Amino acid sequence: MSENTTTYKKHSVEYVDIPLASGVLSIGVGDNISYNAAGFGKVTTDTAGEKFAGVSTQAVELSAAGNPANGTYFLRVIVPRSVNVVKRNIAATRAAALPGTKVYAKSAKEFALAGNVDGGEIFEFISTTECWVKI
């Protein structure tokens, strides 16, 4: 986490404001957010070197001209903690999606059973396309 973060707690959910990467950003509410290799927030893309930051609570639309430097803007995210559980798209059978199974953030809304960005673990199986995930 960057030294420029601020932590908030509300109803046992912990939030943090993270500094965003420069350039074009299109972030939706509920998107998976990761820190890039330089430590700035962006939508998760399953890239080696990214670290899962949490789930966005805000929508952000920034152009390259409007966001020229890292850390100019901040985004509030629900941080990874064992008490924070979110519903996520994940392709898995009930046999593969056992509680405690490690999952990885793959994109803005999707988790998978393999990948580069550690996103947490399965809390509960919903269907072959969705699970509750402890982030």
BATI-481842 format. One record per residue: x, y, z of N, C-alpha, C in turn; residue in three letters; residue number from 1. Coordinates in Angstrom, 1 decimal, padded with zeros to 4 digits, m for minus. Layout:
<nodes>
NODE      n_X      n_Y      n_Z     ca_X     ca_Y     ca_Z      c_X      c_Y      c_Z   residuo   num
NODE        X        Y        Z        X        Y        Z        X        Y        Z       ala   NUM
...
</nodes>
This chain:
<nodes>
NODE      n_X      n_Y      n_Z     ca_X     ca_Y     ca_Z      c_X      c_Y      c_Z   residuo   num
NODE    000.8   m001.2    000.0    000.0    000.0    000.0    000.9    001.2    000.0       met     1
NODE    000.5    002.3   m000.7    001.2    003.5   m000.8    001.1    004.3    000.6       ser     2
NODE    002.1    005.1    000.8    002.1    005.9    002.0    001.1    007.0    001.9       glu     3
NODE    000.5    007.2    000.7   m000.6    008.3    000.5   m002.0    007.7    000.7       asn     4
NODE   m002.2    006.6    001.4   m003.5    006.0    001.5   m004.1    006.5    002.8       thr     5
NODE   m005.4    006.5    002.9   m006.2    006.8    004.0   m007.2    005.7    004.3       thr     6
NODE   m007.3    005.1    005.5   m008.1    004.0    005.8   m009.4    004.4    006.5       thr     7
NODE   m010.5    003.8    006.1   m011.8    004.1    006.7   m012.5    002.8    007.1       tyr     8
NODE   m013.3    002.7    008.1   m014.0    001.5    008.4   m015.5    001.9    008.6       lys     9
NODE   m016.3    001.1    008.0   m017.8    001.3    008.1   m018.4   m000.1    008.2       lys    10
NODE   m019.2   m000.3    009.2   m019.9   m001.6    009.3   m019.0   m002.8    009.1       his    11
NODE   m017.9   m002.8    009.6   m016.9   m003.9    009.5   m016.3   m004.1    008.1       ser    12
NODE   m016.6   m003.2    007.3   m015.9   m003.2    005.9   m014.9   m002.1    006.0       val    13
NODE   m013.7   m002.4    005.5   m012.6   m001.5    005.6   m012.3   m001.0    004.2       glu    14
NODE   m012.2    000.4    004.1   m011.9    001.0    002.8   m010.6    001.7    002.9       tyr    15
NODE   m010.0    002.0    001.7   m008.8    002.7    001.7   m008.8    003.5    000.4       val    16
NODE   m008.2    004.7    000.4   m008.1    005.6   m000.8   m006.7    005.3   m001.4       asp    17
NODE   m006.6    004.8   m002.6   m005.3    004.5   m003.2   m005.0    005.4   m004.3       ile    18
NODE   m003.8    005.8   m004.5   m003.4    006.7   m005.6   m003.5    005.9   m007.0       pro    19
NODE   m004.0    006.6   m008.0   m004.2    005.9   m009.3   m003.1    006.2   m010.2       leu    20
NODE   m002.9    005.2   m011.2   m001.9    005.3   m012.2   m002.3    006.4   m013.2       ala    21
NODE   m001.3    007.0   m013.9   m001.6    008.0   m014.9   m002.2    007.4   m016.1       ser    22
NODE   m002.7    008.2   m017.0   m003.2    007.8   m018.3   m004.7    007.6   m018.3       gly    23
NODE   m005.2    006.9   m019.3   m006.6    006.6   m019.5   m007.0    005.6   m018.5       val    24
NODE   m008.1    005.9   m017.7   m008.6    004.9   m016.8   m010.1    004.9   m016.9       leu    25
NODE   m010.7    003.8   m017.0   m012.1    003.6   m017.0   m012.4    002.5   m015.9       ser    26
NODE   m012.9    003.0   m014.8   m013.1    002.1   m013.6   m014.6    002.2   m013.3       ile    27
NODE   m015.2    001.0   m013.1   m016.6    001.0   m012.6   m016.7    000.6   m011.2       gly    28
NODE   m017.9    000.9   m010.6   m018.1    000.5   m009.2   m018.1   m001.1   m009.2       val    29
NODE   m017.4   m001.6   m008.2   m017.3   m003.1   m008.1   m016.2   m003.7   m008.9       gly    30
NODE   m015.4   m002.9   m009.6   m014.3   m003.5   m010.4   m013.2   m003.9   m009.5       asp    31
NODE   m012.5   m005.0   m009.9   m011.3   m005.5   m009.2   m010.2   m004.5   m009.5       asn    32
NODE   m009.5   m004.0   m008.5   m008.4   m003.0   m008.7   m007.1   m003.6   m008.2       ile    33
NODE   m006.0   m003.4   m008.9   m004.7   m003.8   m008.5   m003.7   m002.7   m008.5       ser    34
NODE   m002.6   m002.9   m007.7   m001.5   m001.9   m007.8   m000.6   m002.4   m009.0       tyr    35
NODE   m000.2   m001.5   m009.8    000.8   m001.9   m010.9    002.2   m002.0   m010.2       asn    36
NODE    003.2   m002.3   m011.0    004.5   m002.5   m010.5    005.1   m001.3   m009.8       ala    37
NODE    004.6   m000.1   m010.2    005.1    001.1   m009.5    004.3    001.5   m008.3       ala    38
NODE    003.2    000.7   m008.0    002.4    000.9   m006.8    001.2    001.8   m006.9       gly    39
NODE    000.7    002.0   m008.2   m000.4    002.9   m008.4   m001.6    002.0   m008.9       phe    40
NODE   m002.8    002.4   m008.5   m004.0    001.6   m008.8   m004.5    001.7   m010.2       gly    41
NODE   m005.0    000.6   m010.7   m005.6    000.4   m012.0   m006.5   m000.8   m012.0       lys    42
NODE   m007.3   m001.0   m013.1   m008.2   m002.1   m013.2   m007.3   m003.4   m013.4       val    43
NODE   m007.6   m004.4   m012.7   m006.8   m005.7   m012.7   m006.8   m006.2   m014.2       thr    44
NODE   m005.6   m006.7   m014.6   m005.5   m007.3   m015.9   m004.7   m008.6   m015.9       thr    45
NODE   m004.5   m009.2   m014.7   m003.8   m010.5   m014.6   m002.4   m010.4   m015.1       asp    46
NODE   m001.7   m009.4   m014.7   m000.4   m009.2   m015.2    000.6   m009.5   m014.1       thr    47
NODE    001.7   m010.3   m014.4    002.7   m010.6   m013.3    003.2   m009.2   m012.8       ala    48
NODE    003.4   m009.2   m011.5    003.8   m008.0   m010.8    002.7   m007.1   m010.2       gly    49
NODE    001.5   m007.4   m010.7    000.4   m006.6   m010.1    000.1   m007.2   m008.7       glu    50
NODE   m000.5   m006.4   m007.8   m000.9   m006.9   m006.5   m002.3   m006.4   m006.3       lys    51
NODE   m003.2   m007.3   m005.9   m004.6   m007.0   m005.7   m004.8   m006.0   m004.6       phe    52
NODE   m005.5   m004.9   m004.9   m005.7   m003.8   m004.0   m007.1   m003.8   m003.4       ala    53
NODE   m008.1   m004.4   m004.1   m009.4   m004.5   m003.5   m010.5   m004.3   m004.6       gly    54
NODE   m011.7   m003.9   m004.2   m012.8   m003.7   m005.1   m013.3   m002.2   m005.0       val    55
NODE   m013.4   m001.6   m006.2   m013.7   m000.2   m006.3   m015.1    000.1   m005.7       ser    56
NODE   m015.2    001.2   m005.0   m016.5    001.7   m004.6   m017.0    002.9   m005.3       thr    57
NODE   m016.2    003.3   m006.3   m016.5    004.5   m007.1   m016.2    004.2   m008.6       gln    58
NODE   m016.9    005.0   m009.4   m016.6    005.0   m010.9   m015.7    006.1   m011.2       ala    59
NODE   m014.8    005.9   m012.1   m013.8    006.9   m012.5   m013.6    006.8   m014.0       val    60
NODE   m013.7    007.9   m014.7   m013.4    008.0   m016.2   m012.4    009.1   m016.3       glu    61
NODE   m011.2    008.8   m016.7   m010.1    009.8   m016.9   m009.5    009.6   m018.3       leu    62
NODE   m009.2    010.7   m018.9   m008.5    010.7   m020.2   m007.0    010.9   m019.9       ser    63
NODE   m006.2    010.6   m020.9   m004.7    010.7   m020.7   m004.3    012.2   m020.4       ala    64
NODE   m005.0    013.1   m021.1   m004.7    014.5   m020.9   m005.2    015.0   m019.5       ala    65
NODE   m006.2    014.4   m019.0   m006.8    014.8   m017.7   m006.1    014.1   m016.5       gly    66
NODE   m005.3    013.1   m016.8   m004.6    012.3   m015.8   m003.1    012.1   m016.1       asn    67
NODE   m002.4    013.2   m016.2   m001.0    013.1   m016.7    000.1    012.5   m015.8       pro    68
NODE   m000.2    012.4   m014.5    000.8    012.0   m013.5    000.2    011.0   m012.5       ala    69
NODE    001.1    010.0   m012.2    000.7    009.0   m011.2    000.4    009.7   m009.9       asn    70
NODE   m000.7    009.2   m009.2   m001.1    009.8   m007.9   m001.8    011.1   m007.9       gly    71
NODE   m002.2    011.6   m009.1   m003.0    012.8   m009.2   m004.4    012.6   m008.6       thr    72
NODE   m005.0    011.4   m008.9   m006.3    011.0   m008.4   m006.2    009.8   m007.5       tyr    73
NODE   m007.3    009.7   m006.6   m007.4    008.6   m005.7   m008.7    007.9   m005.9       phe    74
NODE   m008.7    006.6   m005.5   m009.9    005.8   m005.6   m010.1    005.1   m004.3       leu    75
NODE   m011.4    005.1   m003.8   m011.7    004.3   m002.6   m012.0    002.9   m003.0       arg    76
NODE   m011.4    002.0   m002.3   m011.6    000.5   m002.6   m011.9   m000.2   m001.2       val    77
NODE   m012.7   m001.3   m001.3   m012.8   m002.2   m000.2   m011.5   m003.0   m000.2       ile    78
NODE   m010.8   m003.0    000.9   m009.5   m003.6    001.0   m009.6   m005.1    001.3       val    79
NODE   m008.6   m005.9    000.8   m008.6   m007.3    001.1   m008.4   m007.6    002.6       pro    80
NODE   m009.4   m008.2    003.2   m009.4   m008.6    004.6   m010.3   m009.8    004.7       arg    81
NODE   m010.0   m010.6    005.7   m010.7   m011.9    005.8   m012.2   m011.7    006.0       ser    82
NODE   m012.6   m010.5    006.5   m014.1   m010.3    006.7   m014.8   m009.7    005.5       val    83
NODE   m014.1   m009.3    004.5   m014.7   m008.7    003.3   m015.0   m009.8    002.3       asn    84
NODE   m016.3   m010.0    002.0   m016.7   m011.0    001.0   m017.5   m010.3   m000.1       val    85
NODE   m017.1   m010.7   m001.4   m017.8   m010.1   m002.5   m018.2   m011.2   m003.5       val    86
NODE   m019.3   m010.9   m004.2   m019.7   m011.9   m005.2   m018.9   m011.7   m006.5       lys    87
NODE   m018.3   m012.7   m007.1   m017.5   m012.6   m008.3   m017.8   m013.7   m009.3       arg    88
NODE   m017.7   m013.3   m010.6   m017.8   m014.3   m011.6   m016.5   m015.1   m011.6       asn    89
NODE   m016.8   m016.5   m011.6   m015.7   m017.4   m011.6   m016.2   m018.7   m012.2       ile    90
NODE   m015.5   m019.2   m013.2   m015.9   m020.5   m013.8   m015.3   m021.6   m013.0       ala    91
NODE   m016.2   m022.4   m012.3   m015.7   m023.5   m011.5   m016.8   m024.4   m011.1       ala    92
NODE   m016.5   m025.7   m011.1   m017.5   m026.6   m010.6   m017.6   m026.6   m009.1       thr    93
NODE   m018.6   m027.2   m008.6   m018.8   m027.2   m007.1   m017.6   m028.0   m006.5       arg    94
NODE   m017.1   m029.0   m007.2   m016.0   m029.8   m006.7   m014.7   m029.0   m006.6       ala    95
NODE   m014.5   m028.1   m007.6   m013.3   m027.3   m007.6   m013.4   m026.0   m006.8       ala    96
NODE   m014.6   m025.6   m006.5   m014.8   m024.3   m005.8   m015.1   m024.6   m004.3       ala    97
NODE   m014.3   m025.3   m003.7   m014.5   m025.6   m002.2   m014.1   m024.4   m001.4       leu    98
NODE   m014.7   m024.1   m000.3   m014.3   m023.0    000.6   m012.9   m023.1    001.0       pro    99
NODE   m012.2   m022.0    000.9   m010.7   m022.0    001.2   m009.9   m022.1   m000.1       gly   100
NODE   m010.5   m022.4   m001.2   m009.7   m022.6   m002.4   m009.2   m021.2   m002.9       thr   101
NODE   m007.9   m021.1   m003.2   m007.3   m019.8   m003.6   m007.8   m019.4   m005.0       lys   102
NODE   m008.1   m018.1   m005.1   m008.5   m017.6   m006.4   m007.7   m016.4   m006.8       val   103
NODE   m007.8   m016.0   m008.1   m006.9   m015.0   m008.6   m007.8   m014.0   m009.4       tyr   104
NODE   m007.5   m012.7   m009.2   m008.2   m011.7   m010.0   m007.7   m011.7   m011.4       ala   105
NODE   m008.6   m011.8   m012.4   m008.3   m011.9   m013.8   m008.6   m010.6   m014.6       lys   106
NODE   m009.7   m009.9   m014.2   m010.1   m008.7   m014.9   m010.9   m007.9   m014.0       ser   107
NODE   m011.6   m006.9   m014.6   m012.4   m006.0   m013.7   m013.5   m006.7   m012.9       ala   108
NODE   m014.1   m007.8   m013.4   m015.2   m008.4   m012.6   m015.0   m009.9   m012.4       lys   109
NODE   m013.9   m010.5   m012.9   m013.7   m011.9   m012.9   m012.6   m012.4   m012.1       glu   110
NODE   m012.8   m013.5   m011.4   m011.8   m014.3   m010.7   m011.6   m015.6   m011.4       phe   111
NODE   m010.5   m016.3   m011.1   m010.3   m017.6   m011.7   m009.5   m018.5   m010.7       ala   112
NODE   m009.4   m019.8   m011.0   m008.7   m020.7   m010.1   m007.2   m020.7   m010.3       leu   113
NODE   m006.7   m020.0   m011.4   m005.3   m019.8   m011.7   m005.1   m018.4   m012.2       ala   114
NODE   m003.9   m017.9   m012.0   m003.6   m016.6   m012.5   m002.4   m016.0   m011.9       gly   115
NODE   m002.1   m014.7   m012.1   m001.0   m014.0   m011.6   m001.3   m013.1   m010.4       asn   116
NODE   m002.5   m012.7   m010.2   m002.9   m011.7   m009.1   m003.7   m012.4   m008.0       val   117
NODE   m003.1   m012.7   m006.9   m003.7   m013.4   m005.8   m004.9   m012.5   m005.3       asp   118
NODE   m006.1   m013.1   m005.4   m007.3   m012.3   m005.0   m008.0   m012.7   m003.8       gly   119
NODE   m007.6   m013.8   m003.2   m008.3   m014.3   m002.0   m008.6   m015.7   m002.0       gly   120
NODE   m009.8   m016.1   m001.5   m010.2   m017.5   m001.4   m011.7   m017.6   m001.5       glu   121
NODE   m012.2   m018.7   m002.0   m013.6   m019.0   m002.1   m014.2   m019.1   m000.7       ile   122
NODE   m015.3   m018.4   m000.5   m016.0   m018.4    000.7   m017.2   m019.4    000.6       phe   123
NODE   m017.9   m019.2   m000.6   m019.1   m020.1   m000.8   m019.4   m020.2   m002.3       glu   124
NODE   m019.7   m021.4   m002.7   m020.1   m021.7   m004.1   m021.5   m021.2   m004.3       phe   125
NODE   m021.8   m020.5   m005.4   m023.1   m020.1   m005.8   m023.6   m020.9   m007.0       ile   126
NODE   m022.8   m020.9   m008.1   m023.1   m021.6   m009.3   m021.8   m021.8   m010.1       ser   127
NODE   m021.9   m022.4   m011.2   m020.7   m022.7   m012.0   m020.2   m021.4   m012.6       thr   128
NODE   m020.8   m020.3   m012.4   m020.3   m019.0   m012.9   m020.1   m018.0   m011.8       thr   129
NODE   m020.5   m018.3   m010.6   m020.3   m017.3   m009.5   m020.0   m017.9   m008.2       glu   130
NODE   m019.2   m017.2   m007.4   m018.9   m017.6   m006.0   m018.8   m016.4   m005.1       cys   131
NODE   m019.0   m016.6   m003.8   m018.7   m015.5   m002.9   m017.2   m015.7   m002.6       trp   132
NODE   m016.4   m014.6   m002.6   m015.0   m014.7   m002.4   m014.6   m013.8   m001.3       val   133
NODE   m013.8   m014.4   m000.4   m013.2   m013.6    000.7   m011.9   m012.9    000.1       lys   134
NODE   m012.0   m011.6    000.0   m010.8   m010.9   m000.6   m009.8   m010.5    000.5       ile   135
</nodes>
